[in-house]
Amino acid sequence: MAKQINSSENTKTIFVFEKINYQLLLVSIGIVIIGFTLMAGNTDIYSFRKIVLAPIVVIGGFIFGFYAILKKTSSKA
């Protein structure tokens, strides 16, 4: 019988993103949550914070999330 070689010792798991990408993605999720928190509340509906500032923060969070996903990682040769 042939001897089976344990291939789990020789294989290396390759992730799509590196650690920095995941950290940036978590920061972007935090920015979006802050934007939605600014938008919440039961005070004046037409305040500057709710109709101008909060949507800008949310859109900025989404843009930062796209940057986190598209950020190139350094190639390790």
C-alpha positions, 0 to 999 in steps of 0.5 A, spaced: 500 500 500 502 507 498 503 511 504 499 517 504 502 524 505 499 529 510 498 535 505 495 539 510 502 540 513 505 543 506 499 547 504 498 554 506 492 558 506 491 564 502 486 569 504 483 574 499 485 580 503 490 581 508 489 584 515 490 591 513 484 590 509 480 587 514 481 593 519 480 598 514 473 595 512 471 595 520 473 602 520 468 603 514 463 600 518 464 604 524 463 610 520 457 608 516 454 606 523 456 613 526 453 616 520 446 612 521 447 614 529 447 622 527 441 621 522 437 617 528 433 621 533 426 624 534 428 632 534 427 636 528 427 632 522 430 638 517 436 639 522 443 640 518 445 634 522 440 629 519 439 632 512 446 634 510 452 632 515 449 624 516 448 622 509 455 625 507 458 621 513 454 615 511 457 616 503 464 617 506 464 610 510 461 607 503 467 610 499 472 608 505 469 601 504 470 601 497 477 603 498 479 598 503 476 592 498 480 595 492 487 597 496 492 593 493 497 589 498 504 588 498 507 582 494 511 578 498 516 574 494 
